[in-house]
Amino acid sequence: MNPPPACPPPLDRATNWLRCRLGRAVLLSYGAALLLPGPGLWLRRPHVVPPAGPGRLTLNTASLLLSLVLFSAGLQVPVRALGRVLRRPKAVLAGLTLHVVIPLLVVPFVAFLLRGTPDSDGGSGLLTAMILIVAMPVAAGATVWTAKGDGDQPTMVGLVLASTLLSPLTTPLLLTALAPLLSGGYARALADTGSSAHGGFALVTVVLPCAAGLLCALVLSPSLRDRLLRAVTPSALVGSLVLTYVNASGALGSFLARPRPLLFAAALAVAALVCLLSFVLGRAAARILRLDAPVASSLTLACGMNNSSASAVLITASLPDKPHLLLPVLAYGLLQKTAAGRIVSRAAGRGSRAAPAGGHSPWVRNRCS
């Protein structure tokens, strides 16, 4: 008889438990921001350490949490899978191209629709938030959704890494190209944000943590890497929830102080439209390229899932006087996860019907128990 499987350590069990309930935990973070935004608003502000004296260091909690999440993402990259991506780069190159082209198609279309609204600035505030979202790299969380469906994990990992490493170039490029669609102060604000992104935000907060995690995955021995993963992964999961709470506190706190139901409805509608068009264009491109079903699924998810946390941190750092811009960012973050869940569910249904008798679909193998 085979020996019974070893019981995972308590920390691993806790991590798996939280990962399987991450969606509900995110909703709880939103609820906490709605009911108790004070601590989140305090964390949202820059803090000087030590408070007095020379050599003071300014800490931004949101930026540090985002760096932790991206370091964890880089550390968890399946290094062997990268070789397969390099041998078959077609999907990754297509995804990177779409990552730049889709915003240039979608945002002007949405701007055209908003011109007909009674908003005095033609919806420039909403457009600014959408531009800051679609200019961000592919969300690291997209790899989780790929694992739950029938997607190709190496392709998704390649898209996340490549878009992240190229973000110091692509993010300022998209911000500069789309800024003429805005009017008044929003155009100037986006130009200043583009300068901040080009000046170091994307490199320091996004690229370097992810690259550091990837480097650790490459050079550390398997035992050391596993020990580091057991320490970093749960911390990054908790950090992502705290980051969600901080960002939501900034948006919902200002909304509660000055309720604007029309702004909330418009933010939800615009975020839904941009999210839907991004997924649809990604799916259409995958069909045109005649990609295999798993690779097509990964490409579709990558086109619709942008790092909304990075855009929220950039807004907090560069536009602290415009917390209302976080409202459409939060809406997009929820909507892209909802859309990804629908795509995964459909893929799981196809996989279960196609699975042979006695076999298991990819969803059954990867779902949380």
C-alpha positions in Angstrom: 0.0 0.0 0.0 1.1 3.5 -0.7 1.7 5.7 2.3 -0.9 8.4 2.9 0.0 11.8 1.5 1.8 14.1 3.9 -0.3 16.8 5.5 0.7 20.3 4.3 2.1 22.6 7.0 -0.4 24.9 8.7 0.9 28.0 6.9 0.3 26.3 3.5 -3.2 25.2 4.5 -4.0 28.8 5.6 -2.6 30.2 2.3 -4.7 27.7 0.3 -7.8 28.5 2.4 -7.4 32.2 1.8 -6.6 31.8 -1.9 -9.7 29.7 -2.4 -11.8 32.4 -0.8 -10.0 35.4 -2.3 -13.1 36.7 -4.1 -15.1 36.9 -0.9 -12.2 38.4 0.9 -12.0 41.2 -1.7 -15.7 41.9 -1.1 -15.0 42.1 2.6 -12.2 44.6 1.9 -14.7 46.8 0.0 -17.2 46.5 2.9 -14.5 47.4 5.4 -13.6 50.5 3.3 -17.2 51.5 3.2 -17.9 51.1 6.9 -14.5 52.0 8.3 -12.5 54.1 5.8 -10.4 56.0 8.4 -7.4 53.6 8.7 -7.3 53.2 5.0 -7.2 56.9 4.4 -4.4 57.2 7.0 -2.4 54.4 5.2 -3.1 56.1 1.9 -1.0 59.2 2.9 2.8 59.3 2.6 4.6 58.8 5.9 8.0 60.1 6.9 10.3 57.7 8.8 11.8 58.9 11.2 9.4 61.8 11.8 12.2 64.3 12.4 15.9 64.8 11.7 18.1 64.5 8.6 17.9 61.5 6.3 14.2 61.2 6.5 12.6 58.5 4.4 9.1 58.9 2.9 7.1 55.7 2.7 4.1 55.1 0.6 2.1 52.1 1.9 0.2 51.5 -1.3 3.5 51.4 -3.4 5.1 49.0 -0.9 2.2 46.7 -0.9 2.1 46.6 -4.7 5.8 45.9 -4.8 5.3 43.0 -2.4 2.5 41.5 -4.5 4.6 41.8 -7.7 7.7 40.3 -6.0 5.5 37.3 -5.0 4.2 37.0 -8.6 7.8 36.9 -10.0 8.9 34.4 -7.4 6.1 32.0 -8.3 6.9 32.0 -12.0 7.4 28.4 -13.3 10.8 29.0 -14.7 10.8 25.9 -17.0 7.7 27.2 -18.7 9.5 30.3 -20.0 11.6 28.1 -22.3 8.4 27.0 -24.0 7.3 30.5 -24.4 10.6 31.5 -26.1 10.3 28.6 -28.5 6.7 29.6 -29.4 6.6 33.4 -29.1 3.6 34.0 -31.5 1.0 34.3 -28.8 3.1 36.5 -26.5 4.0 38.9 -29.4 0.4 39.1 -30.4 -0.6 39.8 -26.8 1.9 42.6 -26.4 0.8 44.1 -29.7 -2.9 44.0 -28.6 -1.9 45.4 -25.2 -1.0 48.7 -27.0 -3.5 48.6 -29.9 -6.7 47.8 -27.9 -6.5 51.0 -25.8 -5.9 53.0 -28.9 -9.1 51.6 -30.3 -11.3 51.4 -27.2 -10.6 54.7 -25.5 -11.3 57.0 -28.5 -14.6 55.1 -29.1 -15.6 55.7 -25.4 -14.5 59.3 -25.7 -16.8 59.7 -28.7 -19.7 58.3 -26.8 -19.1 60.5 -23.8 -19.1 63.7 -25.9 -22.8 63.4 -26.1 -23.3 63.4 -22.4 -24.3 66.6 -20.4 -21.0 66.4 -18.5 -19.2 69.8 -19.0 -15.8 68.2 -19.6 -17.0 65.5 -21.9 -16.4 62.8 -19.3 -12.7 63.6 -19.1 -12.5 62.4 -15.5 -13.8 59.0 -16.4 -11.6 58.8 -19.4 -8.5 59.7 -17.3 -9.2 56.7 -15.0 -9.8 54.4 -18.0 -6.6 55.5 -19.7 -4.6 54.9 -16.5 -6.1 51.3 -16.3 -5.6 50.2 -19.9 -2.0 51.6 -19.9 -1.0 49.2 -17.1 0.6 45.8 -17.7 -1.4 42.5 -17.6 -2.5 41.7 -14.0 -0.5 39.1 -12.3 -3.8 37.6 -11.0 -4.6 36.6 -14.6 -2.3 33.6 -14.0 -4.7 32.4 -11.3 -7.7 32.5 -13.6 -5.7 30.7 -16.3 -5.0 27.9 -13.9 -8.7 27.5 -13.1 -9.7 27.2 -16.7 -8.3 25.6 -19.8 -5.8 28.3 -20.5 -2.1 27.9 -21.4 -0.2 28.9 -18.3 3.3 29.5 -20.0 1.6 31.9 -22.4 0.0 33.8 -19.6 3.2 33.9 -17.6 5.0 35.2 -20.6 2.4 37.9 -21.2 2.4 39.1 -17.6 6.2 39.2 -17.4 6.7 40.8 -20.8 4.1 43.5 -20.3 5.4 44.2 -16.8 9.1 44.5 -18.0 8.0 46.7 -20.9 5.7 48.9 -18.9 8.3 51.8 -18.4 8.0 52.2 -22.2 4.4 51.3 -23.0 2.7 53.1 -20.1 4.1 56.6 -20.9 3.6 55.9 -24.6 -0.2 55.2 -24.1 -0.6 58.1 -21.7 0.9 60.5 -24.2 -1.0 59.1 -27.2 -4.4 59.3 -25.4 -4.0 62.6 -23.5 -5.3 64.7 -26.4 -8.7 63.1 -25.8 -9.0 65.0 -22.5 -9.8 68.5 -21.8 -8.8 71.2 -19.3 -7.0 70.2 -16.1 -7.4 66.4 -16.8 -5.1 66.7 -19.8 -2.4 68.4 -17.7 -2.9 65.9 -14.9 -2.5 63.0 -17.2 0.7 64.6 -18.7 2.1 65.0 -15.2 1.2 61.4 -14.4 2.9 60.3 -17.6 6.0 62.1 -16.5 5.8 60.3 -13.2 5.4 56.9 -14.8 8.3 57.6 -17.2 10.4 59.0 -14.4 10.4 55.9 -12.2 7.0 54.7 -11.0 6.8 51.8 -13.5 10.4 50.9 -13.0 10.7 51.1 -9.2 7.2 50.0 -8.2 6.3 47.5 -10.9 9.4 46.2 -12.8 12.1 45.9 -10.1 10.0 43.9 -7.6 8.8 41.5 -10.3 12.3 41.1 -11.7 13.7 40.6 -8.2 11.2 37.8 -7.6 12.0 36.2 -10.9 15.8 36.4 -10.1 15.2 34.7 -6.8 13.3 31.9 -8.6 16.2 31.5 -11.0 19.2 31.5 -8.6 17.9 30.0 -5.4 18.0 26.3 -4.7 14.6 24.6 -4.7 14.6 24.2 -0.9 15.5 27.9 -0.3 12.9 29.0 -2.9 10.2 26.9 -1.2 11.0 28.4 2.2 10.9 31.9 0.8 7.6 31.1 -1.0 6.0 29.9 2.2 6.9 33.2 3.8 6.2 35.6 0.9 3.0 34.1 -0.6 0.7 34.5 2.4 2.2 37.9 3.1 1.4 38.9 -0.5 -2.1 37.6 -0.3 -2.8 39.6 2.8 -1.0 42.6 1.3 -3.2 42.5 -1.8 -6.3 42.6 0.5 -4.9 45.5 2.5 -4.0 47.3 -0.8 -7.6 46.7 -2.0 -8.9 48.2 1.3 -6.6 51.2 1.0 -7.6 52.0 -2.6 -11.3 51.4 -1.8 -11.1 53.7 1.2 -9.8 56.5 -1.0 -12.6 56.1 -3.5 -15.5 55.3 -1.1 -14.4 57.7 1.5 -14.7 60.7 -0.9 -17.9 59.3 -2.2 -19.5 59.1 1.2 -18.3 62.6 2.1 -19.9 63.9 -1.1 -22.4 61.4 -2.5 -22.6 61.5 -6.3 -24.9 58.8 -7.6 -24.7 59.9 -11.2 -20.9 59.6 -11.0 -21.1 56.2 -9.5 -23.5 55.0 -12.3 -21.4 56.6 -15.0 -18.2 55.0 -13.6 -19.8 51.6 -13.5 -21.1 52.0 -17.1 -17.9 53.2 -18.6 -15.8 50.6 -16.8 -18.2 47.9 -18.0 -18.0 49.1 -21.6 -14.2 49.3 -21.7 -13.8 45.9 -20.0 -16.3 44.2 -22.3 -14.7 45.7 -25.5 -11.2 44.6 -24.3 -12.3 41.0 -23.8 -14.2 40.9 -27.1 -11.3 42.3 -29.1 -8.9 39.9 -27.5 -11.2 37.0 -28.3 -11.6 38.2 -31.9 -7.9 38.5 -32.3 -7.4 35.0 -31.0 -9.8 33.6 -33.6 -8.2 35.6 -36.4 -4.8 34.2 -35.5 -6.3 30.7 -35.2 -4.7 29.9 -31.9 -5.2 26.7 -30.0 -8.1 26.9 -27.5 -5.8 27.0 -24.4 -3.6 29.7 -25.9 -6.6 31.7 -27.2 -8.2 31.6 -23.7 -5.0 33.0 -22.1 -4.7 35.7 -24.8 -8.4 36.7 -24.2 -7.9 36.9 -20.4 -4.7 39.0 -20.8 -6.4 41.5 -23.1 -9.1 42.2 -20.5 -7.2 41.9 -17.3 -5.0 45.0 -16.5 -3.2 45.7 -13.2 -5.9 47.9 -11.7 -4.0 48.0 -8.4 -1.0 49.6 -10.1 -3.3 52.3 -11.7 -4.9 53.0 -8.3 -1.4 53.4 -6.7 -0.4 55.7 -9.5 -3.5 57.8 -9.0 -2.9 57.9 -5.3 0.8 58.9 -5.7 0.4 61.4 -8.7 -3.2 62.7 -8.3 -3.9 62.7 -4.5 -6.4 65.6 -5.0 -8.6 63.5 -7.3 -9.7 60.5 -5.2 -12.9 60.2 -7.3 -10.8 58.8 -10.1 -10.4 55.6 -8.0 -14.1 54.9 -8.3 -14.0 53.6 -12.0 -10.7 51.9 -11.2 -12.4 49.9 -8.5 -15.4 49.1 -10.7 -13.1 47.9 -13.5 -11.2 45.7 -11.0 -14.4 43.9 -10.0 -15.8 43.7 -13.5 -12.6 42.2 -15.0 -12.6 39.5 -12.3 -16.3 38.8 -13.0 -15.7 38.5 -16.8 -12.7 36.3 -16.2 -14.9 34.0 -14.0 -17.4 33.7 -16.8 -14.7 32.8 -19.3 -13.3 30.2 -17.0 -16.7 28.7 -16.3 -17.4 28.3 -20.0 -14.0 26.8 -20.6 -14.6 24.4 -17.7 -17.9 23.4 -19.1 -16.2 22.6 -22.5 -13.4 20.8 -20.7 -15.7 18.6 -18.7 -17.7 17.6 -21.8 -14.5 16.8 -23.6 -12.9 14.9 -20.8 -12.7 11.2 -21.3 -14.6 8.8 -19.0 -12.9 8.6 -15.6 -10.8 11.7 -16.4 -10.9 15.1 -14.9 -11.2 18.4 -16.6 -8.6 21.2 -16.0 -11.1 22.9 -13.8 -11.6 19.9 -11.6 -7.8 19.5 -11.2 -7.2 23.1 -10.3 -10.2 24.2 -8.3 -10.0 24.8 -4.6 -11.3 22.1 -2.3 
